[in-house]
């Protein structure tokens, strides 16, 4: 991103996919991996890390410290095949 007052260096990250097989859920694996990712983001001086959470993942990310975004824009999409 271009630098701005909210992003002085313009460096941001985005988590695209996180999945834990059902038999391994509830063991803190996702929490541990996400905390490692956030530690790395801090080391690389990222201004923020974004993700889109499913209903199942929301409590995990909320517990880690992710917050719902204040969005000043309306997300829109144009589907070519519709």
mmCIF file of the C-alpha atoms, coordinates in Angstrom:
data_MODEL
# 
_entry.id   MODEL 
# 
loop_
_atom_site.group_PDB 
_atom_site.id 
_atom_site.type_symbol 
_atom_site.label_atom_id 
_atom_site.label_alt_id 
_atom_site.label_comp_id 
_atom_site.label_asym_id 
_atom_site.label_entity_id 
_atom_site.label_seq_id 
_atom_site.pdbx_PDB_ins_code 
_atom_site.Cartn_x 
_atom_site.Cartn_y 
_atom_site.Cartn_z 
_atom_site.occupancy 
_atom_site.B_iso_or_equiv 
_atom_site.pdbx_formal_charge 
_atom_site.auth_seq_id 
_atom_site.auth_comp_id 
_atom_site.auth_asym_id 
_atom_site.auth_atom_id 
_atom_site.pdbx_PDB_model_num 
ATOM 1  C CA . UNK A 1 1  ? 0.000   0.000   0.000   1.00 0.00 ? 1  UNK A CA 1 
ATOM 2  C CA . UNK A 1 2  ? 1.133   3.559   -0.443  1.00 0.00 ? 2  UNK A CA 1 
ATOM 3  C CA . UNK A 1 3  ? 2.328   5.075   2.838   1.00 0.00 ? 3  UNK A CA 1 
ATOM 4  C CA . UNK A 1 4  ? -0.229  7.164   4.734   1.00 0.00 ? 4  UNK A CA 1 
ATOM 5  C CA . UNK A 1 5  ? -0.710  8.416   8.296   1.00 0.00 ? 5  UNK A CA 1 
ATOM 6  C CA . UNK A 1 6  ? -2.244  5.041   9.255   1.00 0.00 ? 6  UNK A CA 1 
ATOM 7  C CA . UNK A 1 7  ? 0.450   3.071   7.387   1.00 0.00 ? 7  UNK A CA 1 
ATOM 8  C CA . UNK A 1 8  ? 3.694   5.039   7.685   1.00 0.00 ? 8  UNK A CA 1 
ATOM 9  C CA . UNK A 1 9  ? 5.740   2.512   5.729   1.00 0.00 ? 9  UNK A CA 1 
ATOM 10 C CA . UNK A 1 10 ? 2.873   1.069   3.650   1.00 0.00 ? 10 UNK A CA 1 
ATOM 11 C CA . UNK A 1 11 ? 3.695   -2.511  4.676   1.00 0.00 ? 11 UNK A CA 1 
ATOM 12 C CA . UNK A 1 12 ? 0.659   -4.697  5.323   1.00 0.00 ? 12 UNK A CA 1 
ATOM 13 C CA . UNK A 1 13 ? -0.040  -8.416  5.364   1.00 0.00 ? 13 UNK A CA 1 
ATOM 14 C CA . UNK A 1 14 ? -3.035  -10.550 4.515   1.00 0.00 ? 14 UNK A CA 1 
ATOM 15 C CA . UNK A 1 15 ? -3.870  -14.041 5.731   1.00 0.00 ? 15 UNK A CA 1 
ATOM 16 C CA . UNK A 1 16 ? -5.565  -15.849 2.869   1.00 0.00 ? 16 UNK A CA 1 
ATOM 17 C CA . UNK A 1 17 ? -6.296  -19.371 4.101   1.00 0.00 ? 17 UNK A CA 1 
ATOM 18 C CA . UNK A 1 18 ? -6.069  -21.137 7.438   1.00 0.00 ? 18 UNK A CA 1 
ATOM 19 C CA . UNK A 1 19 ? -7.462  -24.632 7.874   1.00 0.00 ? 19 UNK A CA 1 
ATOM 20 C CA . UNK A 1 20 ? -7.118  -27.185 10.624  1.00 0.00 ? 20 UNK A CA 1 
ATOM 21 C CA . UNK A 1 21 ? -8.330  -30.728 10.033  1.00 0.00 ? 21 UNK A CA 1 
ATOM 22 C CA . UNK A 1 22 ? -11.242 -31.517 12.357  1.00 0.00 ? 22 UNK A CA 1 
ATOM 23 C CA . UNK A 1 23 ? -9.316  -34.171 14.278  1.00 0.00 ? 23 UNK A CA 1 
ATOM 24 C CA . UNK A 1 24 ? -6.657  -31.591 15.230  1.00 0.00 ? 24 UNK A CA 1 
ATOM 25 C CA . UNK A 1 25 ? -8.986  -28.717 16.203  1.00 0.00 ? 25 UNK A CA 1 
ATOM 26 C CA . UNK A 1 26 ? -9.144  -27.459 19.771  1.00 0.00 ? 26 UNK A CA 1 
ATOM 27 C CA . UNK A 1 27 ? -5.457  -28.092 20.417  1.00 0.00 ? 27 UNK A CA 1 
ATOM 28 C CA . UNK A 1 28 ? -4.270  -24.504 19.945  1.00 0.00 ? 28 UNK A CA 1 
ATOM 29 C CA . UNK A 1 29 ? -2.520  -25.200 16.633  1.00 0.00 ? 29 UNK A CA 1 
ATOM 30 C CA . UNK A 1 30 ? -4.107  -22.270 14.799  1.00 0.00 ? 30 UNK A CA 1 
ATOM 31 C CA . UNK A 1 31 ? -3.499  -19.948 17.745  1.00 0.00 ? 31 UNK A CA 1 
ATOM 32 C CA . UNK A 1 32 ? 0.171   -20.926 17.877  1.00 0.00 ? 32 UNK A CA 1 
ATOM 33 C CA . UNK A 1 33 ? 0.653   -20.511 14.115  1.00 0.00 ? 33 UNK A CA 1 
ATOM 34 C CA . UNK A 1 34 ? -1.156  -17.168 14.042  1.00 0.00 ? 34 UNK A CA 1 
ATOM 35 C CA . UNK A 1 35 ? 0.927   -15.871 16.946  1.00 0.00 ? 35 UNK A CA 1 
ATOM 36 C CA . UNK A 1 36 ? 4.080   -16.932 15.085  1.00 0.00 ? 36 UNK A CA 1 
ATOM 37 C CA . UNK A 1 37 ? 2.793   -15.131 11.986  1.00 0.00 ? 37 UNK A CA 1 
ATOM 38 C CA . UNK A 1 38 ? 2.087   -11.969 14.006  1.00 0.00 ? 38 UNK A CA 1 
ATOM 39 C CA . UNK A 1 39 ? 5.546   -12.101 15.605  1.00 0.00 ? 39 UNK A CA 1 
ATOM 40 C CA . UNK A 1 40 ? 7.057   -12.277 12.117  1.00 0.00 ? 40 UNK A CA 1 
ATOM 41 C CA . UNK A 1 41 ? 4.840   -9.398  10.948  1.00 0.00 ? 41 UNK A CA 1 
ATOM 42 C CA . UNK A 1 42 ? 6.115   -7.284  13.852  1.00 0.00 ? 42 UNK A CA 1 
ATOM 43 C CA . UNK A 1 43 ? 9.734   -8.197  13.073  1.00 0.00 ? 43 UNK A CA 1 
ATOM 44 C CA . UNK A 1 44 ? 9.166   -7.087  9.466   1.00 0.00 ? 44 UNK A CA 1 
ATOM 45 C CA . UNK A 1 45 ? 7.522   -3.876  10.723  1.00 0.00 ? 45 UNK A CA 1 
ATOM 46 C CA . UNK A 1 46 ? 4.172   -4.438  9.042   1.00 0.00 ? 46 UNK A CA 1 
ATOM 47 C CA . UNK A 1 47 ? 1.552   -1.844  9.952   1.00 0.00 ? 47 UNK A CA 1 
ATOM 48 C CA . UNK A 1 48 ? -1.318  -4.337  10.009  1.00 0.00 ? 48 UNK A CA 1 
ATOM 49 C CA . UNK A 1 49 ? -2.425  -7.861  9.103   1.00 0.00 ? 49 UNK A CA 1 
ATOM 50 C CA . UNK A 1 50 ? -5.870  -8.415  7.567   1.00 0.00 ? 50 UNK A CA 1 
ATOM 51 C CA . UNK A 1 51 ? -7.982  -11.544 7.223   1.00 0.00 ? 51 UNK A CA 1 
ATOM 52 C CA . UNK A 1 52 ? -11.547 -12.595 6.517   1.00 0.00 ? 52 UNK A CA 1 
ATOM 53 C CA . UNK A 1 53 ? -12.818 -14.942 9.215   1.00 0.00 ? 53 UNK A CA 1 
ATOM 54 C CA . UNK A 1 54 ? -15.373 -17.701 8.924   1.00 0.00 ? 54 UNK A CA 1 
ATOM 55 C CA . UNK A 1 55 ? -17.863 -18.162 11.748  1.00 0.00 ? 55 UNK A CA 1 
ATOM 56 C CA . UNK A 1 56 ? -15.764 -21.079 13.015  1.00 0.00 ? 56 UNK A CA 1 
ATOM 57 C CA . UNK A 1 57 ? -12.516 -19.094 12.934  1.00 0.00 ? 57 UNK A CA 1 
ATOM 58 C CA . UNK A 1 58 ? -13.879 -15.818 14.313  1.00 0.00 ? 58 UNK A CA 1 
ATOM 59 C CA . UNK A 1 59 ? -13.534 -16.738 18.027  1.00 0.00 ? 59 UNK A CA 1 
ATOM 60 C CA . UNK A 1 60 ? -9.917  -17.835 17.539  1.00 0.00 ? 60 UNK A CA 1 
ATOM 61 C CA . UNK A 1 61 ? -8.909  -14.618 15.771  1.00 0.00 ? 61 UNK A CA 1 
ATOM 62 C CA . UNK A 1 62 ? -10.867 -12.471 18.229  1.00 0.00 ? 62 UNK A CA 1 
ATOM 63 C CA . UNK A 1 63 ? -9.048  -14.160 21.148  1.00 0.00 ? 63 UNK A CA 1 
ATOM 64 C CA . UNK A 1 64 ? -5.676  -13.452 19.491  1.00 0.00 ? 64 UNK A CA 1 
ATOM 65 C CA . UNK A 1 65 ? -6.556  -9.760  19.185  1.00 0.00 ? 65 UNK A CA 1 
ATOM 66 C CA . UNK A 1 66 ? -7.940  -9.288  15.682  1.00 0.00 ? 66 UNK A CA 1 
ATOM 67 C CA . UNK A 1 67 ? -10.739 -6.718  15.543  1.00 0.00 ? 67 UNK A CA 1 
ATOM 68 C CA . UNK A 1 68 ? -13.529 -6.135  13.079  1.00 0.00 ? 68 UNK A CA 1 
ATOM 69 C CA . UNK A 1 69 ? -12.516 -3.525  10.514  1.00 0.00 ? 69 UNK A CA 1 
ATOM 70 C CA . UNK A 1 70 ? -14.069 -0.096  10.387  1.00 0.00 ? 70 UNK A CA 1 
ATOM 71 C CA . UNK A 1 71 ? -14.785 0.084   6.701   1.00 0.00 ? 71 UNK A CA 1 
ATOM 72 C CA . UNK A 1 72 ? -15.343 3.506   5.184   1.00 0.00 ? 72 UNK A CA 1 
ATOM 73 C CA . UNK A 1 73 ? -15.863 1.886   1.791   1.00 0.00 ? 73 UNK A CA 1 
ATOM 74 C CA . UNK A 1 74 ? -18.634 -0.319  0.484   1.00 0.00 ? 74 UNK A CA 1 
ATOM 75 C CA . UNK A 1 75 ? -17.221 -3.548  -0.908  1.00 0.00 ? 75 UNK A CA 1 
ATOM 76 C CA . UNK A 1 76 ? -18.535 -4.243  -4.386  1.00 0.00 ? 76 UNK A CA 1 
ATOM 77 C CA . UNK A 1 77 ? -17.970 -6.847  -7.081  1.00 0.00 ? 77 UNK A CA 1 
ATOM 78 C CA . UNK A 1 78 ? -18.972 -7.264  -10.717 1.00 0.00 ? 78 UNK A CA 1 
ATOM 79 C CA . UNK A 1 79 ? -19.297 -10.900 -11.787 1.00 0.00 ? 79 UNK A CA 1 
ATOM 80 C CA . UNK A 1 80 ? -18.645 -11.285 -15.498 1.00 0.00 ? 80 UNK A CA 1 
ATOM 81 C CA . UNK A 1 81 ? -20.423 -14.652 -15.828 1.00 0.00 ? 81 UNK A CA 1 
ATOM 82 C CA . UNK A 1 82 ? -23.728 -13.613 -14.297 1.00 0.00 ? 82 UNK A CA 1 
# 
